[in-house]
Amino acid sequence: MTRVMRLLVLTSAAALAACAGEPPQQSPAAAAAGAPVSETPSAPRHVLAQANLALQAEQAGFSPQSRNGTMLYCEHAPSLGSRIPHIRCFTPHEVRVILQMRERQRQALSGTTAAPGCGTNGESC
């Protein structure tokens, strides 16, 4: 959990530092109207998405690791017929897909989603 928090703090700090270095920009229409510019810089969406993914990945059992300058999320998975754990690493895109598939499986097993072609308001198939 501390790794994710450190990653979140570092990415947020980097985003804020990048935003602080740029002067606030006004559109020509806003400048002509004299509209005030928001002085609170918000973090870019991709930084928030990365932090959210890191948090979800850690909660799912993945550990973030940096290899050759790229961020990978690794998990210790047992090998079939062996007690030696096998480390599998995935890119952020692959982790998103894995987490989505796990969520769909969880919903299918809990019965919260209707089968394709069935009504969601209690209609039978």
Order of alpha helices (4+ residues) and beta strands (2+ residues): alpha-alpha-alpha-beta-beta-beta-alpha
